[in-house]
């Protein structure tokens, strides 16, 4: 009998029963006041009059009126460049402990996002809440004795002046609680290996030593790791070596595109739990089994606002117009796409992380990620967001019984006429014309704006199929293999030319 597991599970249950929570709206009001109080004597707080905002009748409204939206370029140019230079009390008291490096999906250079000790603590506390939520998923007691494979970026952080830098997954893994280190795999030694392929090779060689109960990481990279373990150890599936694997937690990327290929690596189904860890903080996690939505972390160092995701409010670079309407948590509606805006204990103020979300349950503050502001294709009025693209591809998977885990798209001009050129990652051998026709039909049926565009300026779509490995090699070429890396779904003309040249080069 799993005595230790029973004790751990009982302790978690008891903690959850003893902890009372404010409503999400009340929690957000407290978080905002706490942020303003803590930062009122910083350079940013003095400039924007945080003390005056705190004294106002409606703090949320005053906050929204007085402080502009910031994307990374704006806040860095105006404020964070002084943080990078080592100055204190700029946008948050003191100095950050780390900088999270995030090149995102379209950036040519890494962003350096401050990560304070308060943010590290907030991430750790949310991680504990997530572990606590596992008791809702009817897992057996012995699960709580198994090890957890966390496949993120390297924990061997780079020293730069007085700061340490790395991806947020590496920073988080290097700060795991002492009591958790016995459960954490691949362990500190392997986790420090910077080269992703070398790190995965070491995991494959040591896999037989571990009793893994849960996996955590970006779906595409977890898949590649499992394939490496299976191939290296001459297995049929991952359960041949980790028979007690029962849970997979994703990392801020929709799991559905990878579901079919992922499940082929398993002997039996496992519980999939979505999480949302961004460079700017731990945003949300799935709290209960009867939904795929995630609960916003409303009581732990991040204040959220929401801008309706409409073309007139979004600039070409993915930022939003300063006159865009903004809502707080008490004002949002279900099934509406919003641009996510965050203010946090790392000194990010009304900051755009570039994601769009929609609420599935307003009262519970549960959300799904619907796309990226930069991954919004509207060159000829088609108004295609990532979630609409993904939905169309899931129809194709069903129609042709194939797997389409990866894709990218661009609006291209040919003989003065616009087309959408799709590259689909698949191992299936299906005529591209058939895929093109089916995809066009699916998009027209699901999106009225796309249908209107097809009747006017958008002349059609082209489909090119390539191996899913091409997408992985593209990321490797751009030094973005593993970790929190996400493939760019929509490319501009310049990037798309580079992509097509790359595809041709590796197919020769």
C-alpha positions in Angstrom: 0.0 0.0 0.0 1.2 3.5 -0.9 1.4 4.7 2.7 3.5 7.8 2.0 1.3 8.7 -1.0 -1.8 8.4 1.1 -0.3 10.7 3.7 0.7 13.3 1.1 -2.7 13.2 -0.6 -4.5 13.6 2.8 -2.2 16.5 3.7 -3.0 18.3 0.4 -6.8 17.6 0.9 -6.6 19.0 4.4 -4.7 22.2 3.3 -7.3 22.8 0.5 -10.2 22.4 3.0 -8.6 24.9 5.5 -7.7 27.6 2.9 -10.5 29.9 2.1 -10.4 32.0 -1.0 -11.8 35.4 -1.9 -13.9 35.5 -5.1 -11.7 36.1 -8.2 -13.0 39.7 -8.5 -12.3 40.5 -4.8 -8.9 38.9 -5.1 -8.0 41.0 -8.1 -9.0 44.2 -6.3 -6.7 43.3 -3.4 -3.8 42.4 -5.7 -4.0 45.8 -7.6 -4.0 47.8 -4.3 -1.1 45.7 -3.0 0.9 46.3 -6.3 0.3 50.0 -6.1 1.2 50.3 -2.4 4.4 48.3 -2.9 5.5 50.3 -6.0 4.3 53.8 -5.0 7.8 55.1 -4.2 9.4 53.7 -7.3 10.3 56.0 -10.2 7.4 54.6 -12.2 5.0 54.9 -9.2 5.9 58.6 -8.6 5.7 59.5 -12.3 2.2 58.1 -12.7 1.0 59.1 -9.2 0.2 55.8 -7.6 -0.6 57.5 -4.3 -3.3 59.6 -6.0 -4.6 56.4 -7.7 -4.8 54.6 -4.4 -6.8 57.6 -2.9 -9.3 57.6 -5.7 -12.9 56.3 -5.3 -12.5 53.7 -8.0 -8.9 52.4 -8.0 -9.3 50.1 -11.0 -10.8 52.8 -13.2 -8.2 55.4 -12.1 -5.4 52.9 -12.8 -6.7 52.3 -16.3 -7.1 56.0 -17.0 -3.7 57.1 -15.8 -1.3 54.5 -17.0 -0.8 53.6 -20.7 -0.5 50.1 -22.2 3.0 48.8 -22.6 4.5 46.3 -24.9 8.1 45.1 -24.3 9.6 47.8 -26.6 7.7 50.7 -25.0 8.4 49.7 -21.4 12.0 48.9 -22.1 12.7 52.1 -24.0 11.0 54.2 -21.3 11.8 52.3 -18.1 13.4 48.8 -18.1 16.6 49.9 -19.8 17.5 51.5 -16.5 16.6 48.2 -14.7 18.9 46.4 -17.2 21.7 48.9 -16.3 21.4 48.0 -12.6 19.4 51.0 -11.2 17.2 50.4 -8.2 13.5 51.2 -7.6 12.6 51.8 -11.2 9.3 49.9 -11.8 9.5 47.7 -8.7 11.3 48.2 -5.3 15.0 47.2 -5.4 16.4 45.2 -8.3 15.2 42.0 -10.0 17.0 38.7 -9.1 16.9 37.4 -12.7 16.0 38.3 -16.2 13.8 35.9 -18.2 15.0 35.7 -21.7 12.2 35.4 -24.2 12.7 35.7 -28.0 9.1 34.7 -28.4 8.2 33.5 -31.8 8.9 36.5 -34.0 11.6 38.5 -32.2 15.2 38.4 -33.6 16.8 39.2 -30.2 15.9 38.0 -26.7 13.7 40.1 -24.5 15.0 40.6 -21.0 12.1 40.5 -18.7 12.7 41.3 -15.0 12.0 38.5 -12.5 12.0 39.6 -8.9 12.2 37.5 -5.8 8.5 38.3 -5.3 7.7 36.8 -8.7 9.8 33.7 -7.9 7.8 33.3 -4.7 4.5 33.8 -6.6 5.4 31.2 -9.2 6.4 28.7 -6.5 3.1 29.4 -4.6 1.1 28.8 -7.7 3.0 25.6 -8.4 2.0 24.4 -5.0 -1.6 25.3 -5.7 -1.4 23.3 -8.9 -0.1 20.3 -7.0 -2.9 20.7 -4.6 -5.4 20.7 -7.4 -4.2 17.2 -8.5 -6.4 15.8 -5.7 -9.4 16.8 -7.8 -8.4 14.4 -10.6 -9.1 11.2 -8.8 -5.5 10.0 -8.9 -4.4 7.0 -6.8 -2.4 7.6 -3.6 0.7 6.0 -5.1 0.8 8.7 -7.8 2.0 11.2 -5.1 5.1 9.0 -4.6 6.2 9.0 -8.2 8.8 11.3 -9.9 8.0 14.2 -12.2 9.9 14.8 -15.4 10.1 18.6 -16.1 11.5 19.3 -19.5 12.2 23.0 -19.8 15.1 25.1 -20.8 18.6 24.7 -19.2 18.9 25.5 -15.5 22.5 26.6 -16.1 21.7 30.2 -16.0 24.0 32.8 -17.6 25.7 35.4 -15.4 25.4 38.9 -16.8 26.8 41.6 -14.6 25.1 41.2 -11.3 22.1 39.3 -12.7 21.4 35.7 -13.8 19.5 35.1 -17.1 17.7 32.2 -18.7 14.2 31.1 -19.9 11.5 31.2 -17.2 11.2 27.4 -17.2 15.0 27.2 -16.3 14.7 29.9 -13.7 11.7 28.2 -12.1 13.4 24.8 -12.1 16.5 26.2 -10.5 14.3 27.5 -7.7 12.2 24.4 -6.9 11.5 23.9 -3.1 14.0 21.7 -1.3 11.3 19.2 -0.4 10.5 18.7 -4.1 14.0 18.0 -5.3 13.8 14.2 -4.6 10.8 14.0 -7.0 12.2 16.3 -9.7 13.7 14.7 -12.8 15.9 14.7 -14.8 17.7 16.2 -11.8 20.0 19.1 -11.5 23.0 17.7 -13.3 21.1 16.9 -16.6 18.9 19.9 -16.3 22.0 22.2 -16.5 23.1 20.8 -19.9 22.6 23.7 -22.4 22.4 21.7 -25.6 18.9 20.3 -25.9 19.8 17.2 -28.0 22.6 16.3 -25.5 20.2 16.8 -22.6 17.5 14.5 -24.1 20.2 11.9 -25.0 21.1 11.8 -21.3 17.5 11.5 -20.3 17.1 8.5 -22.7 20.2 6.8 -21.2 19.0 7.3 -17.6 15.3 6.8 -18.2 15.3 3.2 -16.8 16.5 4.5 -13.4 13.4 6.6 -12.8 9.7 5.9 -11.9 8.1 8.8 -13.7 4.5 9.5 -12.8 4.1 12.9 -14.5 5.5 14.8 -17.5 5.6 18.6 -17.8 6.6 20.8 -20.8 5.8 22.1 -24.2 3.9 19.3 -26.2 6.2 19.2 -29.2 9.4 18.9 -27.2 7.9 16.3 -24.8 6.9 14.3 -27.8 10.5 14.4 -29.2 11.9 13.4 -25.8 9.5 10.4 -25.5 10.4 9.3 -29.1 14.1 9.5 -28.1 13.6 7.4 -25.0 11.5 4.8 -26.9 14.0 4.5 -29.7 17.1 4.5 -27.5 15.7 1.7 -25.3 14.1 -0.2 -28.1 10.6 0.1 -26.7 7.1 -0.1 -28.2 5.8 2.9 -26.1 6.8 5.1 -23.2 4.8 3.0 -20.7 7.2 0.1 -21.3 9.8 2.1 -19.3 7.6 4.3 -17.2 4.6 2.1 -16.4 3.3 4.5 -13.8 3.1 7.5 -16.0 -0.4 8.9 -15.4 -0.3 12.7 -15.9 1.0 15.2 -18.5 0.9 19.0 -17.8 1.3 21.2 -20.9 3.1 24.5 -20.8 1.0 27.3 -22.2 0.5 25.7 -25.6 -2.7 24.0 -26.8 -2.4 20.3 -26.5 -5.2 19.4 -29.0 -3.0 19.7 -32.2 -0.6 17.1 -30.7 -3.1 14.8 -29.2 -3.2 12.1 -31.9 0.6 11.9 -32.3 1.2 12.1 -28.6 -1.2 9.3 -27.8 0.5 7.0 -30.2 3.5 7.0 -27.9 1.4 5.7 -24.9 0.2 2.3 -24.0 -2.9 3.7 -22.4 -4.5 7.2 -21.9 -3.2 9.5 -19.3 -4.6 12.6 -17.6 -3.8 15.8 -19.5 -3.7 19.0 -17.4 -3.2 22.4 -19.0 -1.0 25.1 -17.4 -0.1 28.6 -18.5 3.4 29.7 -17.4 4.7 32.8 -19.3 8.0 34.7 -18.9 6.0 37.3 -17.1 4.5 34.9 -14.5 2.4 31.9 -13.8 -0.9 33.0 -15.3 -3.4 30.0 -14.9 -3.7 26.3 -14.5 -6.4 23.6 -14.9 -8.0 23.1 -11.5 -10.6 20.5 -12.2 -11.1 17.4 -14.5 -14.4 18.2 -16.1 -13.1 21.0 -18.3 -10.0 21.8 -20.4 -10.1 25.4 -19.3 -7.6 26.9 -16.8 -8.3 29.0 -13.8 -6.7 32.5 -13.7 -4.4 32.9 -10.7 -6.2 36.0 -9.4 -4.7 36.2 -5.9 -1.0 35.9 -6.4 0.9 38.9 -7.6 -0.7 39.6 -11.0 -3.5 42.0 -11.9 -5.3 41.3 -15.2 -7.1 43.5 -17.6 -8.8 42.6 -20.9 -9.0 44.4 -24.2 -11.6 43.1 -26.8 -9.6 41.5 -29.6 -10.8 43.4 -32.6 -8.8 44.5 -35.7 -9.4 48.2 -35.0 -7.6 47.9 -31.6 -4.6 45.9 -32.8 -1.6 47.4 -34.5 0.4 45.6 -37.2 3.2 44.8 -34.7 0.7 43.1 -32.3 0.5 46.0 -29.8 -2.8 47.6 -29.1 -4.0 51.2 -29.6 -3.9 53.4 -26.5 -7.6 54.3 -27.0 -8.7 50.6 -26.9 -11.4 49.9 -24.4 -10.3 47.8 -21.4 -12.3 45.7 -19.0 -11.5 44.3 -15.5 -12.5 40.8 -14.3 -16.0 42.0 -13.2 -16.8 43.2 -16.7 -15.8 40.4 -19.0 -18.1 38.1 -20.9 -18.0 34.5 -21.8 -16.7 33.3 -25.3 -15.3 36.7 -26.3 -11.6 36.9 -27.4 -9.6 39.3 -25.3 -6.0 40.6 -25.4 -4.5 39.8 -22.0 -3.0 42.7 -20.1 -0.9 42.2 -17.0 0.6 44.2 -14.1 2.8 42.2 -11.7 5.2 42.0 -8.8 8.1 42.1 -11.4 7.3 45.7 -12.3 5.4 45.0 -15.5 2.6 47.6 -15.7 -0.4 47.2 -18.1 1.9 44.9 -20.0 1.0 43.0 -23.2 2.4 39.5 -23.2 0.9 39.0 -26.7 -1.6 36.3 -25.9 -5.4 36.3 -26.5 -7.7 34.4 -24.2 -11.4 33.7 -23.9 -13.5 33.0 -20.7 -15.3 29.7 -20.6 -16.7 30.4 -17.1 -16.6 34.0 -15.9 -17.7 33.2 -12.3 -14.8 30.7 -11.9 -12.4 32.9 -13.9 -11.6 30.0 -16.2 -10.0 30.7 -19.6 -8.6 29.1 -22.7 -5.7 30.5 -24.8 -7.1 31.4 -28.2 -4.0 32.8 -30.0 -1.4 35.6 -30.3 -2.0 39.2 -31.3 0.8 38.8 -33.8 -0.7 35.6 -35.2 -3.7 37.4 -36.5 -4.1 37.2 -40.2 -6.1 40.1 -41.5 -4.3 41.3 -44.7 -7.5 41.1 -46.8 -10.1 41.2 -44.0 -10.1 37.5 -43.3 -9.7 38.0 -39.6 -8.2 34.6 -38.9 -7.1 34.0 -35.3 -5.0 31.0 -34.2 -7.9 29.3 -32.6 -9.9 29.5 -35.8 -7.0 28.1 -37.8 -6.6 25.2 -35.3 -10.3 24.4 -35.4 -10.1 24.1 -39.2 -7.1 21.8 -39.0 -8.8 19.6 -36.4 -11.6 19.1 -39.0 -9.0 18.1 -41.6 -7.5 15.6 -39.2 -10.9 13.9 -38.8 -11.8 14.1 -42.5 -8.6 12.5 -43.7 -7.7 10.5 -40.6 -4.3 12.3 -40.4 -2.1 14.1 -37.9 -1.4 17.9 -38.3 0.5 18.9 -35.2 2.4 21.9 -36.8 1.6 24.6 -39.3 2.5 28.1 -40.4 0.8 30.5 -42.8 1.4 33.7 -44.6 -0.5 36.0 -46.9 1.3 36.1 -50.2 0.8 38.2 -53.4 0.9 36.4 -56.7 0.1 38.3 -59.9 -1.4 41.1 -57.9 -3.8 38.7 -56.1 -3.6 37.6 -52.5 -3.5 34.0 -51.4 -3.0 32.3 -48.0 -0.1 29.9 -48.3 -0.2 27.2 -45.6 2.6 24.8 -44.7 1.2 21.8 -42.9 3.4 19.4 -40.9 2.3 15.8 -41.6 3.7 12.4 -42.5 0.6 11.5 -44.4 0.7 11.2 -48.2 -2.3 13.2 -49.4 -2.7 15.4 -52.5 -2.1 19.0 -51.5 -5.0 20.2 -53.7 -7.4 18.0 -51.8 -6.1 19.4 -48.5 -6.3 23.0 -49.9 -9.9 22.5 -50.9 -11.0 20.9 -47.7 -9.2 23.6 -45.6 -10.8 26.4 -47.6 -14.2 24.9 -47.0 -13.7 24.4 -43.3 -12.5 28.0 -42.8 -15.5 29.4 -44.8 -18.0 27.4 -42.8 -16.5 28.4 -39.4 -15.6 32.1 -40.1 -18.0 34.5 -41.8 -15.3 37.2 -42.2 -13.0 34.7 -44.0 -15.9 33.7 -46.3 -16.5 37.4 -47.2 -12.8 37.8 -47.9 -12.8 34.8 -50.2 -15.6 36.3 -52.2 -13.6 39.5 -52.7 -9.9 40.1 -52.2 -8.7 36.7 -51.1 -8.4 34.5 -54.2 -7.7 31.2 -52.5 -5.3 29.2 -50.5 -2.3 27.0 -51.3 -1.1 24.1 -49.2 2.4 22.6 -49.0 3.0 19.6 -46.8 6.3 18.9 -45.1 7.5 16.6 -42.3 6.7 17.9 -38.8 10.5 17.6 -38.2 11.0 20.6 -40.6 9.4 22.8 -38.0 11.6 21.5 -35.3 14.7 22.0 -37.4 13.6 25.6 -38.2 13.5 26.3 -34.5 16.9 24.7 -34.0 18.3 26.8 -36.8 17.1 29.9 -35.0 18.6 28.6 -31.7 15.1 28.1 -30.3 15.0 24.4 -29.7 13.4 23.1 -26.6 12.3 25.0 -23.5 9.4 27.4 -23.9 9.8 27.7 -27.7 6.6 28.1 -29.7 6.5 27.9 -33.5 5.4 31.1 -35.2 2.0 30.4 -36.7 1.7 33.5 -38.9 4.7 34.9 -40.8 5.2 38.2 -42.5 6.5 38.3 -46.1 10.2 38.6 -45.2 10.1 35.8 -42.6 8.1 33.6 -45.0 10.7 33.9 -47.7 13.4 32.8 -45.2 11.1 29.9 -44.2 10.6 28.7 -47.8 14.3 29.0 -48.5 15.0 26.9 -45.4 12.5 24.2 -46.4 14.0 24.0 -49.9 17.5 23.7 -48.4 16.8 20.7 -46.2 14.7 18.9 -48.8 17.6 18.9 -51.4 
